[in-house]
Amino acid sequence: MFTNILLPTDGLKICDDAITNGIELAKALDAKVTGVHVTRKLTPQQI
């Protein structure tokens, strides 16, 4: 069925449950997990 599951997050607490469930699903399906942490756009002065 699924061989790779993308788990995006923006760091909010509500994302924790989705990540936990996504990892459990990946284990059940013997799939890989790819995680991505999304942030707001930064300018060079903010880095």
PDB file of N, CA, C and O in Angstrom, chain B, residues numbered from 101:
ATOM      1  N   MET B 101       0.838  -1.179   0.000  1.00  0.00           N
ATOM      2  CA  MET B 101       0.000   0.000   0.000  1.00  0.00           C
ATOM      3  C   MET B 101       0.886   1.247   0.000  1.00  0.00           C
ATOM      4  O   MET B 101       1.208   1.759  -1.073  1.00  0.00           O
ATOM      5  N   PHE B 102       1.286   1.746   1.156  1.00  0.00           N
ATOM      6  CA  PHE B 102       2.170   2.908   1.242  1.00  0.00           C
ATOM      7  C   PHE B 102       3.578   2.429   1.561  1.00  0.00           C
ATOM      8  O   PHE B 102       3.766   1.553   2.405  1.00  0.00           O
ATOM      9  N   THR B 103       4.564   3.003   0.884  1.00  0.00           N
ATOM     10  CA  THR B 103       5.952   2.624   1.156  1.00  0.00           C
ATOM     11  C   THR B 103       6.728   3.738   1.827  1.00  0.00           C
ATOM     12  O   THR B 103       7.774   3.488   2.425  1.00  0.00           O
ATOM     13  N   ASN B 104       6.231   4.974   1.738  1.00  0.00           N
ATOM     14  CA  ASN B 104       6.879   6.114   2.375  1.00  0.00           C
ATOM     15  C   ASN B 104       5.793   7.099   2.799  1.00  0.00           C
ATOM     16  O   ASN B 104       4.942   7.478   1.994  1.00  0.00           O
ATOM     17  N   ILE B 105       5.824   7.511   4.067  1.00  0.00           N
ATOM     18  CA  ILE B 105       4.817   8.414   4.599  1.00  0.00           C
ATOM     19  C   ILE B 105       5.496   9.724   4.979  1.00  0.00           C
ATOM     20  O   ILE B 105       6.464   9.729   5.738  1.00  0.00           O
ATOM     21  N   LEU B 106       4.987  10.836   4.449  1.00  0.00           N
ATOM     22  CA  LEU B 106       5.502  12.162   4.755  1.00  0.00           C
ATOM     23  C   LEU B 106       4.781  12.702   5.980  1.00  0.00           C
ATOM     24  O   LEU B 106       3.551  12.742   6.023  1.00  0.00           O
ATOM     25  N   LEU B 107       5.565  13.122   6.982  1.00  0.00           N
ATOM     26  CA  LEU B 107       4.990  13.688   8.203  1.00  0.00           C
ATOM     27  C   LEU B 107       5.495  15.123   8.380  1.00  0.00           C
ATOM     28  O   LEU B 107       6.548  15.345   8.977  1.00  0.00           O
ATOM     29  N   PRO B 108       4.742  16.089   7.859  1.00  0.00           N
ATOM     30  CA  PRO B 108       5.142  17.488   8.025  1.00  0.00           C
ATOM     31  C   PRO B 108       4.680  18.024   9.377  1.00  0.00           C
ATOM     32  O   PRO B 108       3.661  17.583   9.908  1.00  0.00           O
ATOM     33  N   THR B 109       5.427  18.971   9.929  1.00  0.00           N
ATOM     34  CA  THR B 109       5.049  19.611  11.184  1.00  0.00           C
ATOM     35  C   THR B 109       5.493  21.060  11.156  1.00  0.00           C
ATOM     36  O   THR B 109       6.462  21.413  10.484  1.00  0.00           O
ATOM     37  N   ASP B 110       4.785  21.886  11.883  1.00  0.00           N
ATOM     38  CA  ASP B 110       5.203  23.274  12.035  1.00  0.00           C
ATOM     39  C   ASP B 110       5.588  23.553  13.482  1.00  0.00           C
ATOM     40  O   ASP B 110       5.778  24.706  13.870  1.00  0.00           O
ATOM     41  N   GLY B 111       5.703  22.498  14.273  1.00  0.00           N
ATOM     42  CA  GLY B 111       6.142  22.633  15.651  1.00  0.00           C
ATOM     43  C   GLY B 111       5.026  22.824  16.663  1.00  0.00           C
ATOM     44  O   GLY B 111       5.296  22.914  17.861  1.00  0.00           O
ATOM     45  N   LEU B 112       3.780  22.889  16.213  1.00  0.00           N
ATOM     46  CA  LEU B 112       2.679  23.051  17.153  1.00  0.00           C
ATOM     47  C   LEU B 112       2.434  21.755  17.912  1.00  0.00           C
ATOM     48  O   LEU B 112       2.689  20.665  17.400  1.00  0.00           O
ATOM     49  N   LYS B 113       1.940  21.884  19.124  1.00  0.00           N
ATOM     50  CA  LYS B 113       1.684  20.728  19.984  1.00  0.00           C
ATOM     51  C   LYS B 113       0.705  19.744  19.341  1.00  0.00           C
ATOM     52  O   LYS B 113       0.847  18.533  19.510  1.00  0.00           O
ATOM     53  N   ILE B 114      -0.273  20.245  18.617  1.00  0.00           N
ATOM     54  CA  ILE B 114      -1.279  19.376  18.001  1.00  0.00           C
ATOM     55  C   ILE B 114      -0.653  18.424  16.976  1.00  0.00           C
ATOM     56  O   ILE B 114      -1.208  17.360  16.698  1.00  0.00           O
ATOM     57  N   CYS B 115       0.488  18.800  16.421  1.00  0.00           N
ATOM     58  CA  CYS B 115       1.167  17.956  15.439  1.00  0.00           C
ATOM     59  C   CYS B 115       1.750  16.692  16.083  1.00  0.00           C
ATOM     60  O   CYS B 115       1.961  15.686  15.405  1.00  0.00           O
ATOM     61  N   ASP B 116       2.006  16.749  17.376  1.00  0.00           N
ATOM     62  CA  ASP B 116       2.596  15.593  18.061  1.00  0.00           C
ATOM     63  C   ASP B 116       1.750  14.335  17.900  1.00  0.00           C
ATOM     64  O   ASP B 116       2.282  13.257  17.639  1.00  0.00           O
ATOM     65  N   ASP B 117       0.437  14.469  18.055  1.00  0.00           N
ATOM     66  CA  ASP B 117      -0.454  13.313  17.910  1.00  0.00           C
ATOM     67  C   ASP B 117      -0.423  12.776  16.482  1.00  0.00           C
ATOM     68  O   ASP B 117      -0.400  11.564  16.268  1.00  0.00           O
ATOM     69  N   ALA B 118      -0.422  13.676  15.516  1.00  0.00           N
ATOM     70  CA  ALA B 118      -0.393  13.250  14.114  1.00  0.00           C
ATOM     71  C   ALA B 118       0.911  12.526  13.802  1.00  0.00           C
ATOM     72  O   ALA B 118       0.909  11.530  13.079  1.00  0.00           O
ATOM     73  N   ILE B 119       2.009  13.012  14.334  1.00  0.00           N
ATOM     74  CA  ILE B 119       3.301  12.366  14.106  1.00  0.00           C
ATOM     75  C   ILE B 119       3.319  10.983  14.748  1.00  0.00           C
ATOM     76  O   ILE B 119       3.768  10.014  14.137  1.00  0.00           O
ATOM     77  N   THR B 120       2.832  10.898  15.973  1.00  0.00           N
ATOM     78  CA  THR B 120       2.777   9.605  16.662  1.00  0.00           C
ATOM     79  C   THR B 120       1.934   8.611  15.874  1.00  0.00           C
ATOM     80  O   THR B 120       2.347   7.466  15.685  1.00  0.00           O
ATOM     81  N   ASN B 121       0.770   9.028  15.418  1.00  0.00           N
ATOM     82  CA  ASN B 121      -0.099   8.142  14.642  1.00  0.00           C
ATOM     83  C   ASN B 121       0.528   7.785  13.299  1.00  0.00           C
ATOM     84  O   ASN B 121       0.398   6.652  12.836  1.00  0.00           O
ATOM     85  N   GLY B 122       1.203   8.735  12.675  1.00  0.00           N
ATOM     86  CA  GLY B 122       1.873   8.464  11.401  1.00  0.00           C
ATOM     87  C   GLY B 122       2.983   7.447  11.543  1.00  0.00           C
ATOM     88  O   GLY B 122       3.158   6.588  10.679  1.00  0.00           O
ATOM     89  N   ILE B 123       3.736   7.539  12.629  1.00  0.00           N
ATOM     90  CA  ILE B 123       4.807   6.571  12.878  1.00  0.00           C
ATOM     91  C   ILE B 123       4.227   5.186  13.144  1.00  0.00           C
ATOM     92  O   ILE B 123       4.758   4.187  12.658  1.00  0.00           O
ATOM     93  N   GLU B 124       3.149   5.119  13.905  1.00  0.00           N
ATOM     94  CA  GLU B 124       2.494   3.833  14.156  1.00  0.00           C
ATOM     95  C   GLU B 124       1.984   3.216  12.857  1.00  0.00           C
ATOM     96  O   GLU B 124       2.115   2.011  12.643  1.00  0.00           O
ATOM     97  N   LEU B 125       1.404   4.044  11.994  1.00  0.00           N
ATOM     98  CA  LEU B 125       0.924   3.565  10.701  1.00  0.00           C
ATOM     99  C   LEU B 125       2.091   3.038   9.862  1.00  0.00           C
ATOM    100  O   LEU B 125       1.987   1.980   9.241  1.00  0.00           O
ATOM    101  N   ALA B 126       3.187   3.774   9.847  1.00  0.00           N
ATOM    102  CA  ALA B 126       4.358   3.346   9.077  1.00  0.00           C
ATOM    103  C   ALA B 126       4.888   2.009   9.581  1.00  0.00           C
ATOM    104  O   ALA B 126       5.258   1.146   8.784  1.00  0.00           O
ATOM    105  N   LYS B 127       4.927   1.834  10.886  1.00  0.00           N
ATOM    106  CA  LYS B 127       5.375   0.551  11.448  1.00  0.00           C
ATOM    107  C   LYS B 127       4.454  -0.579  11.019  1.00  0.00           C
ATOM    108  O   LYS B 127       4.920  -1.652  10.637  1.00  0.00           O
ATOM    109  N   ALA B 128       3.151  -0.341  11.081  1.00  0.00           N
ATOM    110  CA  ALA B 128       2.175  -1.373  10.716  1.00  0.00           C
ATOM    111  C   ALA B 128       2.279  -1.749   9.243  1.00  0.00           C
ATOM    112  O   ALA B 128       2.034  -2.898   8.877  1.00  0.00           O
ATOM    113  N   LEU B 129       2.642  -0.787   8.397  1.00  0.00           N
ATOM    114  CA  LEU B 129       2.740  -1.030   6.957  1.00  0.00           C
ATOM    115  C   LEU B 129       4.157  -1.347   6.498  1.00  0.00           C
ATOM    116  O   LEU B 129       4.393  -1.582   5.313  1.00  0.00           O
ATOM    117  N   ASP B 130       5.100  -1.352   7.437  1.00  0.00           N
ATOM    118  CA  ASP B 130       6.521  -1.547   7.120  1.00  0.00           C
ATOM    119  C   ASP B 130       6.970  -0.498   6.090  1.00  0.00           C
ATOM    120  O   ASP B 130       7.651  -0.811   5.113  1.00  0.00           O
ATOM    121  N   ALA B 131       6.568   0.750   6.340  1.00  0.00           N
ATOM    122  CA  ALA B 131       6.894   1.855   5.438  1.00  0.00           C
ATOM    123  C   ALA B 131       7.947   2.757   6.064  1.00  0.00           C
ATOM    124  O   ALA B 131       8.160   2.733   7.277  1.00  0.00           O
ATOM    125  N   LYS B 132       8.600   3.549   5.231  1.00  0.00           N
ATOM    126  CA  LYS B 132       9.559   4.552   5.697  1.00  0.00           C
ATOM    127  C   LYS B 132       8.797   5.808   6.099  1.00  0.00           C
ATOM    128  O   LYS B 132       7.668   6.035   5.665  1.00  0.00           O
ATOM    129  N   VAL B 133       9.444   6.626   6.946  1.00  0.00           N
ATOM    130  CA  VAL B 133       8.874   7.910   7.346  1.00  0.00           C
ATOM    131  C   VAL B 133       9.842   9.005   6.923  1.00  0.00           C
ATOM    132  O   VAL B 133      11.047   8.919   7.156  1.00  0.00           O
ATOM    133  N   THR B 134       9.287  10.035   6.297  1.00  0.00           N
ATOM    134  CA  THR B 134      10.058  11.222   5.965  1.00  0.00           C
ATOM    135  C   THR B 134       9.439  12.378   6.727  1.00  0.00           C
ATOM    136  O   THR B 134       8.253  12.671   6.572  1.00  0.00           O
ATOM    137  N   GLY B 135      10.245  13.033   7.551  1.00  0.00           N
ATOM    138  CA  GLY B 135       9.751  14.149   8.345  1.00  0.00           C
ATOM    139  C   GLY B 135      10.237  15.472   7.781  1.00  0.00           C
ATOM    140  O   GLY B 135      11.350  15.582   7.267  1.00  0.00           O
ATOM    141  N   VAL B 136       9.376  16.469   7.888  1.00  0.00           N
ATOM    142  CA  VAL B 136       9.717  17.805   7.417  1.00  0.00           C
ATOM    143  C   VAL B 136       9.223  18.812   8.455  1.00  0.00           C
ATOM    144  O   VAL B 136       8.070  18.746   8.880  1.00  0.00           O
ATOM    145  N   HIS B 137      10.081  19.738   8.864  1.00  0.00           N
ATOM    146  CA  HIS B 137       9.692  20.777   9.807  1.00  0.00           C
ATOM    147  C   HIS B 137       9.592  22.085   9.035  1.00  0.00           C
ATOM    148  O   HIS B 137      10.585  22.587   8.510  1.00  0.00           O
ATOM    149  N   VAL B 138       8.391  22.625   8.973  1.00  0.00           N
ATOM    150  CA  VAL B 138       8.115  23.829   8.201  1.00  0.00           C
ATOM    151  C   VAL B 138       8.168  25.040   9.125  1.00  0.00           C
ATOM    152  O   VAL B 138       7.583  25.038  10.207  1.00  0.00           O
ATOM    153  N   THR B 139       8.887  26.085   8.674  1.00  0.00           N
ATOM    154  CA  THR B 139       8.981  27.322   9.447  1.00  0.00           C
ATOM    155  C   THR B 139       8.578  28.491   8.565  1.00  0.00           C
ATOM    156  O   THR B 139       8.385  28.340   7.359  1.00  0.00           O
ATOM    157  N   ARG B 140       8.458  29.630   9.169  1.00  0.00           N
ATOM    158  CA  ARG B 140       8.132  30.815   8.381  1.00  0.00           C
ATOM    159  C   ARG B 140       9.350  31.235   7.573  1.00  0.00           C
ATOM    160  O   ARG B 140      10.473  30.834   7.880  1.00  0.00           O
ATOM    161  N   LYS B 141       9.132  32.028   6.555  1.00  0.00           N
ATOM    162  CA  LYS B 141      10.207  32.487   5.705  1.00  0.00           C
ATOM    163  C   LYS B 141      11.110  33.439   6.481  1.00  0.00           C
ATOM    164  O   LYS B 141      10.631  34.372   7.125  1.00  0.00           O
ATOM    165  N   LEU B 142      12.413  33.200   6.417  1.00  0.00           N
ATOM    166  CA  LEU B 142      13.380  34.047   7.100  1.00  0.00           C
ATOM    167  C   LEU B 142      14.147  34.883   6.092  1.00  0.00           C
ATOM    168  O   LEU B 142      14.480  34.416   5.003  1.00  0.00           O
ATOM    169  N   THR B 143      14.418  36.105   6.459  1.00  0.00           N
ATOM    170  CA  THR B 143      15.265  36.946   5.622  1.00  0.00           C
ATOM    171  C   THR B 143      16.708  36.779   6.069  1.00  0.00           C
ATOM    172  O   THR B 143      16.947  36.299   7.177  1.00  0.00           O
ATOM    173  N   PRO B 144      17.678  37.161   5.246  1.00  0.00           N
ATOM    174  CA  PRO B 144      19.092  37.027   5.658  1.00  0.00           C
ATOM    175  C   PRO B 144      19.401  37.755   6.964  1.00  0.00           C
ATOM    176  O   PRO B 144      20.288  37.330   7.704  1.00  0.00           O
ATOM    177  N   GLN B 145      18.697  38.831   7.259  1.00  0.00           N
ATOM    178  CA  GLN B 145      18.951  39.579   8.497  1.00  0.00           C
ATOM    179  C   GLN B 145      18.490  38.801   9.736  1.00  0.00           C
ATOM    180  O   GLN B 145      18.985  39.049  10.836  1.00  0.00           O
ATOM    181  N   GLN B 146      17.565  37.879   9.572  1.00  0.00           N
ATOM    182  CA  GLN B 146      17.035  37.110  10.697  1.00  0.00           C
ATOM    183  C   GLN B 146      17.873  35.879  11.004  1.00  0.00           C
ATOM    184  O   GLN B 146      17.697  35.254  12.050  1.00  0.00           O
ATOM    185  N   ILE B 147      18.770  35.530  10.116  1.00  0.00           N
ATOM    186  CA  ILE B 147      19.560  34.302  10.300  1.00  0.00           C
ATOM    187  C   ILE B 147      20.746  34.549  11.178  1.00  0.00           C
ATOM    188  O   ILE B 147      21.521  33.630  11.442  1.00  0.00           O
TER     189      ILE B 147
END
